[in-house]
Amino acid sequence: MLIQEREIRRVVKDEKEYRYGRFMDIRDVLERMTISFDEGNHCYRMNARMSIRDEKFIVSMKISQDGEIIQSHCSCSLKGQCRHIAAILFFLKTLTVTSFPYFYEKDDQWNKQQQLAKIEKQRQERILQKKQQESMDLIHLYKEQLLRESFVPLISKQYQIKVFVQQKKDHLWIAFKILAPHQSYIIKNIESFLKAIDHHENVQYSKNFGFIHSLEAFDEDSREIITLMKKCFLNNQYLQQGIIKTLMLNDELDEFYQIMSVLPSSYCDIAFDKKNIQIPLEITLKEESYVLDFSDYHQFENVLMTSHYIYRLENDVLYRYDFHAPQQVLTFIQKWMETKGGFYIPQSSLMDFYKYVLYDLNDDILLDTHLFDTYHQEDMINLYADMTKDDQICIQLEYIYDDHMSYGFDEHNTHKSKQADLIEDYLRPYIEDIDDHMVYLQYDHDFTYQFLKESLPYLSHYCQVFVSDALNSFSQAKPVDIRVGVHLQNGLLSIDIQSVHVQKEELMDILKAYKKKRKFYKLKNGQILSLDNQELQDLDHLTDTLSLPVQDIVRGEVQIPTYRLFEIDQMMQDDTSLHYQRSEELKKWIEDFQTKEHEFDVPEHYQPILRDYQKKGYQWLRLMEHYHFGGILADDMGLGKTLQMITYFDSLKGQGTHLVIAPASLILNWQDELMKFSNDLNVLCVYGNKEEREEHLKNQEQYDVLITSYDYLRRDIEWYEKLSFHTVVIDEAQNIKNPKTRNAICVKRLKAKQRFALTGTPIENSLAELWSIFDFLMPYYLYHYSYFLEQFERPIVKEHNEQKQERLKQMITPFVLRRNKKDVLYELPEKIEQTLYMHLSEEEEKLYLANLVQVNQSLQQKLDVQKLGHIDILAMLTRLRQLCQDLRLLYPEFQGPSSKLKGCMELIHSLKDNHKKILLFSSFTSLLHLIEEQCQKEHVSYYLLDGSTPKEKRKKMVDQFQNDDTTLFLISLKAGGSGLNLTSAQAVIHYDPWWNMSAKNQATDRAHRIGQQETVQVFSLIMKNTIEEKIMELQMQKKNLADTFVEGNEGSITSMSLEDMKSLFEIS
């Protein structure tokens, strides 16, 4: 346990006792000891019994988790400062306790177990009792609360609350009393009173008066007062400290008046009333200014103002002043209070002060003066709008009075209303000239449009608006009648855009103005064209969608890639204002593509090999090539995308060199599959050191198919971009999903007539990935990424825009072929087996060859003396096999995963992306732990089962894997090769080749067995040019090879010829 020596010295301070305890042989004197963990107090409790010279001592301690001695006691005379305490602590210091409770009893193992079980039972009972008590306490708490809150007292009498009002400076304060039959009681603590009501508490106000408080204990009118009391109390909490006896009314004054004014007078000590008053004003001339001030201040002394009303408490009556224009009056009085001496008005501004301030207050003020007798409000204001021959707006304003008429912008008219001022002030910034009461506004088409659409509707709120026909016609949309001709000639697609009413050059100028968000365009014939036009909107969409440069449209027909045809065809079918005209050849081309069966001869060699859906896939590849379309073959994993591609290559033999780019772990698999299925294709796998790769590329014309990896392509891109290929194929196309990576940049620099992408991962999972792949297949088909992001990715992903999603689906559907296993399940075998070949890195190959030379020397020496035995061969084979898996199995100083492990992780991620669960088998337990470490780094969820896994845990892991979403199950051959049911897995990886084919099949059958609902894919990982490849070859030739090497089988080493044994260790 964690106990420091200084802590023991702190507890046992006596040096003599400390030394006795330190050197005491505790096991001779300790009879029994128990240590338990107190979960409630988070500490250890220790009890011990010691026997020294027939005398018994009982020691007890409480120790913290950090090793601090919280409490210690001994039954000896020293009570705790003794050798017994010291001896026990030194013993605990050396003691390792793995579980609690811990029990020690001298020479009595059975009794020890009994006591341990008894202590554990008691501990569990104490824990259970404590937890049960906690639950009971919670029940009682809620029960009491429920009883209090739901309790409705049997009340024979309801009590009344009375409000007492007092004014202090510019605020009202209120206090409350409860009225009893013969006496009233002040509410001395408003907070306690409100809480008592909420919790139905009994409150005693005097020896003889008290009752249970609730809303029902008060009459209906008092409940309204209590509601107001709560609201005021919440605001007063921040204004007052200590016990709150009275409440200050601020914004609540309006509500207070509203409630109390309708209640009987017995509920308040003051009365409530309204006053309709007029503000008495007087105006005098003082020097250069007129002074406007109150003629009688009395009515506005000590007034109380809220945001809506003015109040005054006078002779125990709270008056509310009512006005015809309350908001204007409140503003006027507030400003008057700020001036402290009246308003000083310049003589020149007197009429403005009247019309803007006093005119609306006429019914609420008393002002005896003739200064404003000349002011007249207009009976009507008329605005006439017209357009000159030069397209300039002209305005005339008429003000109609009782006895005369005047025009706008007349400096001599001093009696204009504020409405007239508003209209003139609105127009003034845009005036260019005023001539004979006619106002001419600035000359600008955009302004004209804005004026018609926004300004005139706004001004119509203040006057009558009359618009001439000439100006009205300015904003009316005129048809442009746009015709779009789409032609296909000699395999080239072209578009011609014309207008019936305007020349093509002018049409493009109109489109430019529209793109600049102009509102009008003046035609060469002088007419004004409104650009708020559906035809122009559709034309803008067409040119943007197809990325058509305006200058190219002016020159004549614009040629565009043929793959745009499907999108144009969709536009033609959509509801559009444009008139499309298709050439006969185009109509026939679309009809042929959509309805006519295109038959491309399947090479005779592949007729019996290909399944029906694979033949359709081949036909689709040839169709894309025929029409020069790029395409994505996105069949589910295991459906034979590689074989369909090989058939395509074979059918085009002699037409050029094809290039396949794949992950490093798959390039040898491509080479193997090509050599396996094709009899005629010359295949070159470009890998190795720089000199070897350059030599290969110099002779590339001699080959039909080149295969390389993304990594090698990045290194050699300067070589590759000088070459021209017939077809470039990228396998596992998700490797270019990020368009900014070197992978994506390099593959897009390649020159080819035809491009294909292969992926088993559903591309709809990532729209950015989709764009990047299409940018490789058909550059700019999905536009620039910034445009794609704004128009598709964000609306679809973030806004779930179904219209955009459907449009994108229509665009990509012709160029994507995807079949799921369920679609072709009737054609598939129950189990698909595939061998994936990989190659060693330069460093791995050097070490492997060095060990192979050493093994050969040892082999030859033993053969010479005829001392070659079963164990010798097994040891040699095992060493070479380990080198194939990972160098760290033999050379721990090496860092990082092996080539095989890297390839395996690529496969795992690919399967994971396809939502496959995986079983991985290996005969090397130490290797499984290296894979486990890599899974942790790459965030792959897994279980691991080996010989050390207990049976209970083994069953639990199997059950969990069957039901959860864990990706990978790592299993050792001996521990899990049989007896497991793991049908939730759809893929099996054999990391290293089995000696015994039946053992391999038995392991595979963990997933491929009764209950499996899906086809199982089985992958065997083999390192090229190593003993693994030779074992596989010999297994095909002699199936009893495995029995020769596996202990317990009947086969013997002698069943192999000397040549067979030696061939396993030959240096290639």
N, C-alpha and C positions, 0 to 999 in steps of 0.2 A: 504494500500500500504506500501511497505518497505521504510519507512522514519524514520530516527533516530532523537531524540530530539537534539543531538549535531549538526546535520546538519541544523536544523531550527535556532539554535543560531548562526551558522556561517553566515547564510543569513541575519537574522534580529539581528544586533548587538546592537541596542539601547534597553536597558533593559526595559524602560517604554513601548515602542511599543511592545516588545516581550511579556510582561505581559498582556497588553491590549488584544493582539491577542489570548493569551492562554485561557483567560477566556471569550472571546466573544461567545455569543450564535449564532453560525454560521447559524443555520437553520432559525432564525428570519430575517437574513439580506441577505442570499444567495438566489437570484432569479433563477439563472440557472447556470449550469456548464456542460461542456463537457470534456471528456478525451478520446484521441485517441492514437493509437500506430503508430509511424512513422517507417515503415519497412525499409526505405532507410537509416535512421540515427540510427536505433535501440534505440529509446527513446520514452517516453510518452510526449504528448503535452496536456496541460490543459488550458482551457479558462473559466473564470467565470465572472458573473456580480453580484455585491453586491449593495444593496440599504440601506443607513443609513441616517435617518432623511431627507428623500426626496432627498438625494444626491447619484448619481450613481457613482460606481467605477468599472473599468474594470481591471481584473487581468489576466495575462498570464504567463505560466511557461513552461520550458522544463526540464524534469526529466529523468535521466538515469535509466536503468533497475536495477541498484544496489541502487537506492534511492538518488543519488547525484543530487543536484539542479544545473543544467547546466546554466540556464538562468531564471530570474524572472523580472516581470515588473508590475507596478500598475499605474493607471491614476491619483492617488493622487499626492500631491506636493512632497512627499518623494521619489516617483518613484520606490520603491522596498524595502526600509529599513523601512517598515511600518507594522502596526498592521493587515492590510488587508491580506498581504502576510502571516504573521504568523498564522492568523486565518484559512486561506485556508489550510496551511500545516498541522496544528493540525487536521483539519477535514480529510485530506487525510490519515493521519497516522492511523486513526481508521476505514477507509473505506476499505471494501473488494469488489474488482471488479473481477467478474468471466469471463467477456467477454468484448471486445472492438469493437466499440466505446461505452463508457459509457455516459449516459445523465441524468442530474438531472434538474428538473424544479419544482419550488415550487407550490404545490396544483394544478397541471395540468397534470393528468396522460395521457390523450389523446394526448395533445400537446407534452408531453415528448416522446411518442412513435413515433409521426410524426417527431419530431426533430431528434430522434435517427436514424430513417430510412433515413432521409435526409443526416445526417452526414455520415452514413455508405455508402450511395450511392456516396457521394462526395469523400469519401476515396477510394472506389473501382475504381471510375473514375480516381483519381489521380494515383493509382497503375497501372491501365491499360494503362494510357497515358505514364507513365514512362517506362513501359515494351515495349510498342509500339515504343517509341523513341529509346530505346536500340536496338531493331531490325532494325529500320531505320538507325541508326548509323552504324550497322554492314553491312548493305546493301551498304551504301555509301563507307565504308572502302574497301570492296571487289571490288566494282565497279571501284573505282579509281585505285586500284591495277591492276585490269584486263585491264583497259584502258591503263595504263602505259606500262604493260608488253606485250600487244598485239599490241600496236601502232607501225606501221612501217612507219617511216618518208619518205616523198617524197624527195628523195635525188637526186639531179642533179649531185653531185660530191661525190666520195668516198675518204676518207682521208688515208694517208699513215703514218705508224709509223716507225721511224728510231731508231736503237739501237746504243748506245755509250758505248764503252768498255774501261775499265781501270784496270790495274793490281796493286794490293796493296799486297806486300809480296807474299804469296803463294795462293792468291785467285783472281779471276776475279770479278769485279763489273760492273753492267750494269745500264745505265740510258736510258730514253726514251724521244723522241720528236715527236710532231705531225707536219707534214709538211703541211703548208698552201700554197696557190699560190705564195705569195711573201715573206713569212716569216715562221719560225718554232717556236713552242711553247713547252717549257719544261713541262713535266708532273710532277708537284711539290708534288702531293699527290697521290701515286699509289692506296691506299685504296679507296679514294674518286672517282678516275677515274673508278675503277672496279665496284663500287656500281652504278655509273651513267649509266654504260652500262647495268647492270642488271635491273635497274628501269626506263630506257629510260628517263633520266633526261637531261635537257638543261644545258650545262656548258659554261660559258663565259670566254674566255682566255684573251681577251682584249676588248677595247671599240667597236672595229669593227669586232671581230671574236668570234664566239660561235656557237654551233650547238647541236641538240639533239643526245645524245650518244646511240648507240646500235651497235651490231656486224655488222649489215648491213651498218653502217655509215663508215666502214673501208674496204679497199680492201681485197681480199682473202688472200694474203700473210701476211698482217698485222694481220689478225685474228689468224693465227698460232702463231704470236708473242704474241698476247693477251692471248692465251691459256697457253703459257709458262710463261707469266707474272703472271697469277693467281697461277700456281703451285709454282713458286719461292716465291711469296708473302706469301703464307700459311706457308712456312718454315721459312721465314725471320721474321715473326711476333714474333717468340720466341727468335730471335737473336738481334732484334733492338727495341728500345723504341722511342716513339714519332712518328712524321710524317715520313713515309718511302718514301724517294725520289729515292734511288738506291737499287738494289738488289744484294746480294752476291750469286755467283754460287758455289754450292758444288757438290752434286751428279747430279745436273741438267746440269753440263757442257757437258756431252756426248750428251744429247738431244739438248742443245743449239747449239753445233757444227753441229749436224745432220740437224737441221732446217736451220740455217743461211748459211751453206756452199752451199745450193742449191738455195738460194734466190738471186735475182739480187744484185749487189754491192751497189745500192742506199739505201738498207735497213739497212746497218751497216757501221760504220766508219772504220772498219778493214776488211782485206781479210782473206780467209780460204784456207788451203792447207794441203797436206799429205806429209810425208817424210819417205822413206824407208831407214833406217839407220842401221848400225852395230855398236855395242858397242866396242869402242877401249879399249883393255885390254893389260896389260903387267904383266909378272910373273918374279920375281927375287928371288934369294936365299939369305936369311938373317939369319945367324947363323943356328939354327936347323930347320927353317921353310921356306916354300915358301910363298912369299907375292904376292897375286893377287890384282891388283888395276887398276883403270881407267888410260889409258895413256893420255887421253884428257878430261878434265872436262868441257870444254866450252859448249858442246852440252847438258849437263845436269844441267847447272846452271839455277836457277829460273824455273824449270819445274813444271807443274801442273799435279798431279796424281789423277785419279779416280780409281775405282775398276776394270776398263776394259782397260783404255788407259792412255798414257802419252801425255801431251800437252806442247807447248812452244810458248809464244807470243814474236815475234821478228820482229822488223821493221814494226809494224802495220799488221803483218800477224800471225794468230793463226795456228800453225802447229800441226798436230796429227801424232805421231810417230807410224808407222805400223811395226809389227814384225811377223815372222813365228810362233813363240810360245809365244804369248802375255802374257799369264798367268804366265809362267815360268820366262819370262823377268821381269815382274812387281815384282814378288817375289824376284828375284835376286837383282834388283835395290833398293827395299825397305830395304832389309837386308844390302846391301852395305852402304846405307845412315845411318843405325844404327851403323855400325862398325866405321865409321869416321877414315879411314886410311887403308882400304883394308882388305882382308881376309888373316889371318895367318894360313897356312895349314901345319900340321906336315908332315915331309917327308914320314913317313910310311902310311899316309892316302891320299897321293897325287892322286893315281890311283882311290881310292873310290870317291874323290871329283870330279874327271873328269867324271866317269861313272854315278854318281848320279846327279851331278849339271850341268857340262859343256856340256856333250854329247848331251843333247836335245837342247842346245843353239848354236850348231855349226853354224847354218845358220844366227844367229843374233849377233855373236860376231866376232871381229878381234883380233886374238891372235897368234903372231909369236913365235912359240916354237916347239922343237922336243921332248919335255918330254913325249908326249903321243903317239908317233909313234908306240910303241910296243902294244898298246891296240887293240884288235880285237873283234868284235862282232860276236857271234855264228851265223852260217847260219841256224842251226837247233838244237833243244834240244829234245832228245828222252828219255822217261821214260818207263822202263820195270818192270812190277809187276807180281810176281809169289807167290806160296805158297809152303812151305816145307812140308815134310812128317809129321812134328810135328805141322802143321797148323799155322806156323809162316809166316808172310808176309815178302818177301824180294824184295828189290828195286835196280835197277841199272839205273844210269843216264849217258847218252852219250851226249857230246857237240861236234858238227860237225862244223869245221872251213874250210876255203878255202883249206888249205894244210895239215891239220892234224885233229886228233880226240883226245879228252881227256875225262876222267871219272869224275863223280861228287865226291865231298868231297875229292878232291886232293889238299892238302895244297900248292903244288908247282905251281898250275895253278893260276897265278895272273891276268889273263885277262878275268875272268868270267864277264858276263854282269850282270846288276842288276836283270834281269829275273832269271838268274841262281842262284844268291844269294837268291832271294825270295823263289825259290823252295827248296833250301837246308835249309834255315832258317825255312821254314814251316815244314820240315820233322825232323829236328834236335831234338826237344823235345821228339820224340817217338822212337829214335834209341836206341837199346840195344847192337848192335855189328856191326862193319864194317870189312869185310874180303874179300880181293882181289876185291876191287871196288864194292862189294855187301853189301848193307845195310840191316840189319835185324831189323824189327820194333818190338815193345813190343808184348808179347804173351797174347792176351785177345780177346775172341770171340766178345764181344760187341765193342771193338775197331776195330776189323776187319770189322764188319758190318758197322760201322760209316765211316771207311776209304773208303770202297767200295762205299757207298751211297753218301758221301759228299766230301771227300778229293780228290779222283781221278777226279770227275767232275770239282772241283775248279782248280786243277793243269792243267787240259787240256786247260785252257785259256793261259797258258804260255809255253806249250810243247806238243808234241805228246805223247799219252799214249797208251801203249800196255799191255793188261791183258791176262794172261795165262788161259787156259780152267779150270785148277784146281781151280784157285781163283774165276773165274766166276761162277763155279758151287756152290761155297760156299753160294752165296746169292740167288740162285734159290730155290723157294719154292718146297718142296717135299710133296706129299700127305700123310696124316696120316690115312685116311680112318676110321673115327670114327663111331661106331655103337652104337645106344642107344636102349636098349630093355625096353619096358614099359609093365608091367604085372599087372593083377588084379586077386588075388586069395583069396578066402574066405573073400571077402570084404576089403582086404588090397592092397594098391597100392605100387608097388616097381619099381625101376629103376636100370638097369645094364648098365654100360658104358664100351665098349671094343674098341680096335684098331686092325686092321688087321696086321699092320706092327710093332707095339711095344707092349711090355707087359703092363698089366694094371698098375703095380707099376711105370713103367717108364713113362707111359702116364700121370699119376698124377704129377710126377716130372716135366714133360714138362709143364703141366698146371700151376704149382707153379711158374716156371720160367717166363711164359707168364704174370701171375698176377703181378710179380715183374718188368714187362716191360723190361725184357731181350730181346735181339734181336736174339740170337742164343742159341742152346742147342746141346751139343755133346752127341750123343747116345752111348750106351754101345758097339756097334759094331764099334765105331770110326767115324761114319759118322756125319757130321754137319747138323743140322736141323734148317732152318730159321723159326723163330717164327712169321714172318710176314705172317700169314696164316689164311685164312677165316674159316677153320674148328676149329682152336683153339679159334678164336673170337666167333664163335657160341657156342662152348662148354663152354667157360667162361660165356657167357650170360645165358646159361642153368643152370649152377651151381649157379650163383649169383641169378637168378630169383627164383629158388626153394630152395635157402639157403642150398645147399648140401655140407656138410663138405668133404674135399678131402680125409681124412683118412677113412671115412666111405665108400667111393667109392672103395678104395683099398681092403677093407675087403670083398666086394661082393655086393649083391643087397642092395639098400638103400630103406627103407620103408619111405613113405611120406604120409601126410594126404590126404584122398580121394578128399577133395575139391580142391586140386591142379590139378585134372584131366582135368578140363576145360581149364586151362592155357596150360597144356602140349599138349592137343589136338589142341589148336590154334597154338602152335609152330610147330606141325607136319604139319599143313596146310600151314604155312608160307614158303616163299622161304628160304631154309636152305641148308647148305653143309653137315649137319649130316644125317646119314641114320637111320631113326626110324623104329623099328620093334615092332608092337603091338600084344599082345597075343589075341587069339580068344575070350576069356572071356571078355577082355577089349573092343574089337570091339562090342560085343553083349551088354555089359553094356551101352556104349555110345549110341548105336542105340536105346536101350530100353528107356533110359532117354529122348532122343530127340524126339522120334516118338511115342512110345507106350503110350496109355492112362492108367494112374494109377488111379484106382477107389478105394477110401477108403469110406467105408459105412458112410453116414451121420446118426448120431443117430436119431432114428425115431421121437423123441420128437421135433427135430429141423427142420424136413422136411418142415412143413408148415410155419415156422418162417423165415427161411433164404431166401433171394433173390438169384437169380441165380449167380450173381457176388460174393456174400458172400459164396455160396457153392464152387465156384472155389477157393476162398481164403482159405477156410478150406482144400480143396484138396491139395493146394500148401503147407500149413503148415504141413500136414501129409507127403507129399512127402519129404520135407526138413528133417523131423524127421526120415523118413524111411532110408534116405541116410546119416544121421548124419551130415547134413549141417546146419549151423546157417543161419538165414534169417532176412531180414528187411521187415516188412509189412508196407508200406509207403502210404497206401490209403489216399486220401484227407479227411479232417475233415468231420465228419458226415456220413461216409460210413459204419460205424459199425465195426471198428477194434476190439473193445472190445467183441462184440457178436461172431465174428469169432474165437477169442481166447478162449472164454468160450466153444464153440462147440468142439474145439480141446481138452480142458481139460476133458470134459465129455466123449469124445471118448476114452480117455486113463485112465479112472478111474480104480484104483487098481494097476497101474503100478508105483506108486510113488507119492511123494508130489511135487506140483508145487509152485513156488514163483513168485509173481507179485510185482514189485517195481514201484511206481508211485509218482508223486508230492503229497504233503500232502493234497492238495485240492481235489484230485481225489480218495483217498483210500476208502472212504465211498461210493463213486459212484461205484467203482469196486465191493464192497461188495453187494450193492443194486442190481446191474445188475446180479451178480452171483445168488443171491437169487431169483431174478425175473425170470430168464430163466432156471436155472437148478433145477431139482427135486431131484437129487441124491448127488451132491457134498457137502462135508462138508467144510465150509469156515471159516477161522479165520482171522480177521483183527487185526494186531499186532500194537497197539498204546497205549497211556496212560503213566503213570509214569514208572520208571525203574522196580519196583517190579512187576507191572502188566505185562510188556512186557516179563520179564524173566520167569514168571509163564506160559505165553502163549507158549513160545518157548520150555519149558520143555515137553509140551504135543503136540508138533507139529506133531508127527507121527499119531495122531488120525484124522488129517485133510488132505483133498485132495488138497486144495489151501490155501496158506498163502498170505496175502496182507500186505505190509508195505510201508513206504515212504523212499525216499532217505535220509532224515534227520535221521530217526530212524535206518536205515541200517548203517549209519556212526557211530552212537552211539553204536550199538550192533554188530558190525562186528566180534568181537571175538567169539560171540555165533554163528553167521550165518556161518562163515567159517569152523566150525566143522561139519556142516550138509552137506548131499548130497541130491540134488534135481533131479527130473527127468527133469523138464524144468524151466529155469529162464527167465522171461519176463520183460523187462524194458519198461515202458510206457513213452511217451514224451522223446524219447531217446536223444533229443538235450541237456538234462541235463548232459550228459557225453561228450559233444562236446570238452571240454578242457581236454586232457588226464592227465594233471597234477593235476586236482582237486581231492578232497577226494571222490566225487561222483564216478568218473571214476575209481579211484584206488580200491575202496571198491567193486563195482559190479564185477570187474575183479578177485577178490579174491574168489568169490563164486564157489562151485563145482556143476556141473550139466552135465547130458548127452546131454541136448539140450538147445540151447539159441535162443531167439528171441528178436528183438527190434521193437517197435511200434513208429511211428512218422508220423505226418501229414505234417511236414515241408519238402519241397523238399531237399533232402540231397545234391544235386549238388550245393547248395548255398555255401557250405563250405567244402573244401576237407579235412581240418583238422578234422572236425566233422565226415566226412565219415570214415577217418582212425581210429578214436577213437572208433566208433561204431563197425567197423569190428574187431578191436583188442579185443573187448569184445566177439563178436560172434565166431570168428575163429582166435585166436592169431597168429600173424605173417603172416596171409594170405596176407596182404598188406605190409609185411616186417616191419623192425624197422622204427620208424618215421623219423629218420635222412635220411635213404635210400629213403623212400617215398617222403620226402621233396625235395631231390635232383633230383630224377628220375621222379616225377609226379607233385607235387604241384607247384614248381617254374616254370618248363617248361610250364605247362598248364595255370597258373594264370598270370605269368609275361610275358612269351614269346609267349603265345597263340599257343603252339605246338599242332597241330591237330592230329599228329600221336600218341603222348603220350596220348592225350585225348581219342582217339579211343581205344587204348590198355587198358586203365583203365576201360573204359565202357564195353569192352568185359570181363574183369575180374570180374566185380561186377554184371553184368546183371543177371546171373543165380540165384543170391541170394537176389534179390530185387523184390518185387511185389508192383507195384504202379498203382492205378486206379484213374483218376480224375472224378469229378462229370459229366463232359461232356461225358466221356466214357460210363457211366451207367445211363445217365439222364433219359432214357426211363423207367428205373426200379424204380426211386426215387419218393417219394411223393413231393409235392410242398413245404412242410414244415416239418422239422424234429425237434421234441421236445425232450428235455432231461432235467432231473432233476439231478443236481449235489449236493450231500450231503457232508457237511463238519462238523467238530466237533470243539467245543470250546476248548480253551487252559485251563490249570488248573486254572489260575487266573480268566479267564472269567467265567468258570463254577461255581466257588465259589460265585462270585457276582450274577450270574444268579439265583442260587439256593437260596441264601439269599433273593433276591427280590421275588422269587416265594413263599417262606415261608411266607413272609410279605403279599403278595397279597392274599394267601389262608386264612390267619388270617382275613384280612379285608373282604374277600368274605363271610366267615362263619358268621362274626358279622352281616353283612347286611342281609344275608339270614335268620338269627335268628329273626331279627326284621322286616323282610319282607320289607326292604327298598332298595332292589337291583334294580337299574334303568339302562336304556340304556347308559347314560353318564358314570356311574360307571364302567360298564363292558368295555366300549370303552377305558377308561383311563387306566384300568388295563392291557388290551391287548396291548395298545400302548407302555406302559412302558416295558413290556417284549419283545415286538418286537424290540424296540430300543436297548435293551441289546444284541440282536442277531446280529444287524447290526454292531455296534461299541460302545465300552464302553464310548467313548468320547462324545457321544450324551447326556449322563446323568452325566458322571464324567469327566469334562474337564481336570482334573489334570493328567489323564493317558496319556502316551506318546506312539507314534508309532501306526501303523495300526493294525486293528483287524485281527483275523484269517480269517474271511470272506473276508475282503478287500484284504488280501494277496493272498487268493485263487482266488479272482476275477481278480487281476492284473496278476496272472499267466495265467488265461484264456485269458485275453486281449492280452498279449504278444504272446500267441500261435496263436490266430486268426490273429494278426498283421503279424506274420511271414508267415502266409498263405495268406497274401494280402487280408484279409477280412476287410470290414468297418463295424462298430458296433454301434448299438443303445443300450443304457443302461437306463432303467427306474427305478425310485424309488419314493415312496410316501413321502420320507423325504428330503426336500430341503437342510437341514443342512448337511445331509449325502452326497449329491451330491458335496458339497463344500469340504468335506474331500476327496472324490475321486478325485476331481480336484487337490487338493494339492498333492496327491500321483502321479497323472499323470505328474505333473510338475517335481517332483523329478525323475521319471523314464523315462522322455523324451517321453511321449506319447502325440501326438497332439490331440486336442479335441475342441469341442464347448460345451457350457452349456446354457440350456434354462430352465428358471423357471418363476414363476409368475411375477417377476419384469422386465422381458425382454420386451422392447417396441415392438409394432407390426412391426414397420419398420425394427428393428434389427432382429427380429424373422424371417421375410421373407428373409432377406439378409443371415442369417446363414444357413437356409434351402437350399437356392440356391447355396451357396458356398460348403456346404457338398455334394450336389448332383454332383458337378463338380470338386472339388479339391481332394487331396490325404489325407485329414484329417482322422485319424483312428477312433476316438470315438466321439459320440454325447451323452452327458449326458442330460437327459430329466426328468423333474418332472411329476408325474402322472397327476396332474390337469392342468398344463400348456401345455403339449404336448401329452396327451394320445389320442387325436383325432385331426383331421383337418390338419395333416401334411402328405406330400408325400415325403418319404425318401427311394425310391427304389434303391438307390445306395448302401445301406447297405445289407450285406448278412448274418448278425448275429444279434440276439436280446438277450440281457441279462436282465432278471427280477431279480433285486438285492434282493428285498423283495417280499414275496407272496402277491398277490392282494386278497382283500376280495371278490371281484366280478369277477368271471371267464370271464364274457363278457367284463369287463373293461380290463382285461389282454389281451384277444384276440384282443380287439380294439387297444391296444397299439402295439401289435405284427403286426397288419395290417398296421402300418406306413411303414413297409418294405415289408410285404407280401401282395401285392396288384397288380392291373393291371399296367403293365409296368416293373414288376420285371422279369429279364431275368434268374435269377439263383435260385437254391433251397435255402430257408432261414432256418438257424439253430436257434432254440430258446432254450435258457438255463435258467432254474429257479434255483436260488441258495438257498439252504435250510440247516439250521443248524440242525444237528442230535440231537435227544432227547431234543428238545425245542418246544415251542409253535408253531413255524413255521411248524414243521413236523406234529403236530396235526391238524393245520388248513388245511394243504394239504390233510390229511386223511379224515377229515370231508367234505372237498369240494368234494371229490370223492363220499362220501355217500349222502350228502345233498347239492345240488347245490344252494339252496336258502339261504345258510348260509350267503353269502356275503350281500344279501339284508337286512338281519336282522340288520347288523351293520352300513350300509352306510346311512347317512342322506338323506332323500328325497325319499327313496324307500318305497314301500307299505308293504314290509315284516316287521314284528314286533318281538320284543324280545321274545314274548310269543310263537312264532312258534317253538322255541327251547325248548327241554325238559330240566328239571333241571339237569338231568344226563349229557346231552350234554354240558351244560354250565360248570358244575363242572369238566368234563373230560378235558376241555381245560387247567385247572390250576392244574391238578394232578401232583404230584412229582413222576417222574419215578424211 
